[in-house]
């Protein structure tokens, strides 16, 4: 009996020794990337998707997260994802507009009434349509789901209490001509720049300000450069996007692709809960650090950007009308 047990134990060790290197070899690592640090809602929700996908494929895949822009700025990471060097990317839709122009309808200033409107649109058929356009485009990106980036507002070293105060201020915008046009239409001087360069540009005076949501303004430390006036223009409500490289996608079996989509959608909903909490938390932290939140009348900002919506929205008039009709 003892002998048999021993034999089984020896056999199990031998089997493990034989199998484990094979298992280790067979496990494919999916590189996932984000500009934000560990703990940020987008990073946490993407990691959660990775864990579920690993479990759902019995360990065939494992996700390795590269947060904090370690793989470059979003423009670079988009390119890396297109060629298959990054497999999963969470990015703002902003720079995606430079490679898939059809998504720019979501990138336009004041295209959404508020965040609830944006969520209703991305959760519904229009959100799916825009994802389908990304996937069908020649960009070699497969759209998995949306995430929340809240509303972007201005932060500057000199307070902006009305649109006139913005005149001539050099404000960093994301890399997409639409955003530079938006800032210029507001009277500022829009400067396109990668997220990771903004901190030193603010410090050295290359920039007078930038624009983002409170969690990004805090975690990027931009508020420590003297840009401590946060003017609540809410001029851009841009959804975030989770994409997979088409190169990696094509290697998944159809059931694995279905799992990836399912967990992507779940990540969308998980991130939203984390997001709401983080906007409240980081707004409080910014205020505690001496940032002044300035409430402004948004109407002059809306009116001034009408030419931008007219220019970039011209090919998408019907779509814009459908977005406006979403309750
Ligand atoms: C953040 C967004 C990032 C990145 C960044 C930026 O709000 O989550 O994806 O786009 O803004 O301004 O570059």
Boltz pocket constraint, residues with backbone or C-beta under 6 A from the ligand:
constraints:
  - pocket:
      binder: B
      contacts: [[A, 35], [A, 74], [A, 90], [A, 91], [A, 92], [A, 94], [A, 149], [A, 174], [A, 193], [A, 194], [A, 195], [A, 211], [A, 212], [A, 213], [A, 216], [A, 240]]
      max_distance: 6.0
